Amino acid sequence: MPIIATHFVPVARAADVPRGSMLEVTVGPRNILLCHTRDGWFATDNVCTHAYAKLSEGRLRKTRLICPLHGGAFDCRTGEAIGSPAVAPLTAYAVRVTGENVEIAVGEQSADS
């Protein structure tokens, strides 16, 4: 079984993502959506689980991500699907702010396994 190591990767400067906005970032092969809400910083996969659409092209309303294609909704804090037609959750990633940088936790397989 491969060993999964989790580490934080800087993806943006905090000043570049105002509260109430979101930013599409790429970490390795992952397309991730970084959200800055009044509740804090959150990150999920950027592609809707219902039909292929980038959530970064939709809307962020408080902590609700709204898909631009069919209006499915997700909670950006957890990735949970909270509005149909979306039913499958998004992957959510841990986020931290270190100094001026916003970092997202990602896992990767160890080269030893």
Backbone bond lengths (Angstrom), bond angles and torsions (degrees), N, CA, C in turn:
res aa  C-N    CA-C-N  psi(-1)  N-CA   C-N-CA  omega(-1)  CA-C   N-CA-C  phi
1 M - - - 1.458 - - 1.528 108.50 -
2 P 1.344 118.22 132.82 1.459 120.46 -179.04 1.523 111.72 -70.08
3 I 1.303 115.56 149.65 1.455 121.44 176.19 1.522 107.39 -89.27
4 I 1.326 116.70 129.51 1.459 121.15 178.43 1.526 108.13 -102.77
5 A 1.314 115.51 119.14 1.460 120.78 178.24 1.522 108.04 -103.74
6 T 1.311 116.21 136.83 1.453 120.37 178.44 1.520 108.59 -109.34
7 H 1.306 115.09 131.78 1.460 120.04 175.62 1.520 108.88 -143.56
8 F 1.323 115.66 158.85 1.454 121.28 -179.38 1.525 109.90 -93.90
9 V 1.336 114.78 138.00 1.454 122.59 -178.93 1.530 108.42 -121.13
10 P 1.342 118.57 127.97 1.460 119.12 176.28 1.526 110.63 -68.12
11 V 1.344 116.07 133.73 1.467 120.20 -176.97 1.528 113.69 -124.81
12 A 1.328 117.77 -18.30 1.464 120.18 -177.29 1.523 109.58 -164.67
13 R 1.309 114.28 164.08 1.468 119.85 169.81 1.524 106.91 -91.32
14 A 1.307 117.06 136.31 1.467 121.26 -177.68 1.526 111.48 -56.53
15 A 1.305 117.72 -37.96 1.462 121.50 -178.33 1.528 112.57 -66.15
16 D 1.324 117.31 -20.04 1.468 121.09 -177.74 1.534 113.65 -86.14
17 V 1.348 116.98 -4.91 1.469 120.26 -179.07 1.534 107.52 -127.66
18 P 1.334 117.41 89.27 1.464 120.29 -178.29 1.523 112.22 -62.60
19 R 1.324 115.81 153.35 1.465 120.42 176.30 1.528 109.48 -55.95
20 G 1.341 115.54 136.00 1.456 120.97 -179.08 1.517 113.12 91.67
21 S 1.337 116.65 6.02 1.458 119.31 -179.17 1.520 110.84 -123.82
22 M 1.327 115.09 174.12 1.458 121.65 -179.90 1.518 108.92 -139.15
23 L 1.336 114.91 160.68 1.455 121.53 -176.92 1.516 109.39 -143.26
24 E 1.326 116.83 129.96 1.457 122.40 174.91 1.525 108.19 -79.96
25 V 1.340 116.44 129.30 1.462 121.49 177.78 1.529 108.84 -132.61
26 T 1.307 115.58 158.09 1.454 120.97 177.21 1.518 108.52 -119.43
27 V 1.326 115.74 128.23 1.461 122.05 176.47 1.526 106.04 -124.87
28 G 1.329 117.07 105.69 1.460 120.34 -174.44 1.514 108.75 58.71
29 P 1.338 118.03 -128.64 1.458 120.27 -179.77 1.538 113.62 -84.55
30 R 1.335 117.03 -1.99 1.466 120.73 -173.85 1.523 112.44 -90.64
31 N 1.317 115.98 134.43 1.453 122.81 172.19 1.525 105.66 -100.21
32 I 1.331 116.81 112.83 1.461 122.67 -170.52 1.524 109.72 -120.44
33 L 1.328 115.36 145.66 1.458 121.87 176.85 1.527 108.95 -107.55
34 L 1.317 116.00 119.32 1.460 123.07 177.74 1.522 107.81 -95.62
35 C 1.341 116.59 125.95 1.468 122.10 -177.86 1.520 109.97 -119.13
36 H 1.323 116.00 132.15 1.467 121.45 176.05 1.524 107.12 -113.33
37 T 1.323 116.15 106.93 1.457 121.48 -177.78 1.522 110.21 -114.11
38 R 1.318 116.22 174.81 1.470 118.83 176.13 1.522 110.99 -67.03
39 D 1.343 117.11 -18.59 1.464 121.94 176.52 1.526 112.65 -85.81
40 G 1.326 117.80 -7.88 1.460 121.01 179.50 1.516 112.35 129.98
41 W 1.339 114.79 -158.06 1.457 123.53 -177.40 1.524 109.51 -104.14
42 F 1.341 116.33 136.99 1.458 121.54 -179.65 1.521 108.84 -143.58
43 A 1.339 115.60 157.07 1.462 120.19 178.62 1.523 109.59 -144.52
44 T 1.329 115.12 138.58 1.467 121.94 177.58 1.531 107.72 -139.60
45 D 1.329 114.90 171.17 1.453 118.25 169.28 1.522 107.89 -58.22
46 N 1.325 116.14 150.08 1.458 121.22 -176.18 1.525 113.37 -93.56
47 V 1.327 118.09 -5.51 1.462 120.61 -176.27 1.525 109.77 -107.67
48 C 1.328 116.12 128.41 1.453 122.40 179.83 1.529 110.63 -58.53
49 T 1.317 117.09 140.14 1.467 121.22 179.78 1.522 112.77 -80.75
50 H 1.316 118.42 -11.46 1.467 121.59 -179.77 1.523 111.57 -83.11
51 A 1.314 115.80 -53.15 1.468 121.99 179.53 1.518 105.94 -149.64
52 Y 1.315 116.33 148.14 1.462 118.77 -174.15 1.523 111.32 -61.08
53 A 1.316 115.36 112.49 1.462 122.95 173.31 1.522 106.66 -157.09
54 K 1.311 116.35 140.53 1.461 120.45 177.51 1.527 108.83 -79.24
55 L 1.315 115.37 122.79 1.465 120.31 179.06 1.524 111.54 -66.34
56 S 1.328 117.57 -23.86 1.461 121.12 177.39 1.532 111.62 -64.02
57 E 1.336 117.03 -17.36 1.460 120.84 177.22 1.537 111.30 -92.82
58 G 1.336 115.95 0.00 1.464 121.70 177.58 1.515 110.92 -95.69
59 R 1.328 115.48 -144.94 1.460 120.59 -177.09 1.526 111.07 -127.20
60 L 1.315 115.33 152.26 1.458 122.78 172.19 1.517 106.70 -114.96
61 R 1.331 116.39 116.44 1.469 122.38 178.58 1.523 107.33 -119.22
62 K 1.329 115.73 103.80 1.464 122.81 -172.84 1.523 108.20 58.06
63 T 1.334 119.81 -106.32 1.471 120.99 178.42 1.526 111.53 -113.17
64 R 1.317 117.00 14.90 1.461 122.60 -177.75 1.528 109.49 -103.17
65 L 1.347 115.05 122.05 1.462 121.40 173.02 1.519 107.97 -91.94
66 I 1.308 117.16 130.14 1.464 120.91 -178.94 1.525 108.83 -116.56
67 C 1.316 115.30 122.45 1.457 122.28 -177.61 1.529 110.25 -68.86
68 P 1.347 117.47 136.74 1.466 119.84 -178.89 1.528 113.93 -74.43
69 L 1.326 117.80 -16.63 1.459 120.11 -174.17 1.529 113.39 -83.62
70 H 1.332 117.37 -58.04 1.466 121.09 -177.24 1.524 113.46 -123.39
71 G 1.328 118.19 4.16 1.460 120.92 176.57 1.518 115.47 81.96
72 G 1.344 117.92 10.88 1.464 120.24 174.98 1.523 109.25 -59.29
73 A 1.317 116.66 152.34 1.463 119.66 -176.50 1.521 111.60 -129.43
74 F 1.322 114.62 149.08 1.462 122.93 -179.51 1.521 109.30 -136.17
75 D 1.320 116.11 150.45 1.456 122.14 172.76 1.527 106.56 -85.53
76 C 1.318 117.28 117.32 1.468 119.79 -176.40 1.526 112.34 -68.83
77 R 1.334 117.89 -17.00 1.467 120.49 -179.92 1.516 111.99 -75.69
78 T 1.334 116.85 -31.08 1.469 121.09 -173.45 1.523 113.83 -125.31
79 G 1.336 117.26 -17.43 1.455 121.60 -174.15 1.520 113.11 84.90
80 E 1.330 117.78 -3.65 1.469 122.10 -177.55 1.528 111.18 -61.13
81 A 1.337 116.20 136.22 1.461 121.44 173.69 1.522 107.77 -74.78
82 I 1.337 117.05 123.96 1.463 120.54 -176.11 1.523 112.61 -124.76
83 G 1.327 117.30 4.61 1.456 119.90 178.16 1.514 111.23 -154.14
84 S 1.328 116.05 128.39 1.457 119.81 -177.46 1.534 109.55 -68.99
85 P 1.306 115.96 155.55 1.455 128.08 13.84 1.528 114.56 -84.97
86 A 1.323 119.13 0.57 1.471 120.78 178.86 1.525 110.13 -71.53
87 V 1.333 116.96 132.64 1.458 121.33 176.45 1.523 111.95 -127.69
88 A 1.324 118.13 -28.99 1.471 121.90 179.70 1.529 108.75 -85.91
89 P 1.328 117.01 139.57 1.463 120.03 -179.15 1.525 112.14 -75.12
90 L 1.325 114.57 161.66 1.455 122.38 171.22 1.518 108.29 -89.16
91 T 1.316 117.89 154.91 1.457 120.57 170.33 1.523 107.65 -72.96
92 A 1.324 116.31 133.03 1.463 121.76 177.61 1.528 108.65 -108.15
93 Y 1.316 116.25 147.68 1.458 122.39 -177.73 1.524 109.67 -122.86
94 A 1.325 116.35 145.76 1.466 120.80 175.47 1.527 108.78 -70.12
95 V 1.333 115.45 143.79 1.461 121.82 -179.71 1.522 108.32 -129.45
96 R 1.325 115.56 142.92 1.461 119.81 172.64 1.524 108.76 -142.14
97 V 1.330 115.18 154.75 1.458 121.35 175.42 1.521 106.89 -110.65
98 T 1.323 114.40 123.41 1.460 121.18 179.66 1.521 107.34 -122.12
99 G 1.323 116.02 108.50 1.465 118.81 -175.38 1.514 108.95 64.12
100 E 1.334 116.80 -123.15 1.463 121.72 179.36 1.517 112.69 -92.65
101 N 1.333 117.94 -6.56 1.459 121.60 -173.71 1.523 113.33 -97.55
102 V 1.332 114.70 141.73 1.454 121.75 170.91 1.518 105.72 -99.56
103 E 1.337 116.67 130.33 1.458 122.05 -177.21 1.519 110.32 -123.18
104 I 1.339 115.83 144.88 1.456 122.43 178.18 1.519 108.58 -117.59
105 A 1.344 116.41 136.50 1.472 121.66 177.78 1.515 109.47 -82.20
106 V 1.305 115.37 128.06 1.470 121.05 176.59 1.523 108.63 -129.86
107 G 1.318 115.64 150.33 1.459 120.70 176.31 1.507 109.22 -104.22
108 E 1.307 115.68 149.03 1.458 119.49 175.21 1.516 108.67 -146.53
109 Q 1.310 115.48 153.92 1.444 119.70 -179.24 1.518 110.18 -74.30
110 S 1.310 114.99 141.07 1.453 121.32 176.92 1.525 109.94 -71.97
111 A 1.307 116.50 143.97 1.480 120.62 178.38 1.518 110.84 -70.84
112 D 1.341 117.72 -17.33 1.472 121.90 -178.25 1.525 112.93 -77.16
113 S 1.346 117.92 -16.91 1.462 118.99 -172.14 1.492 113.29 -102.01
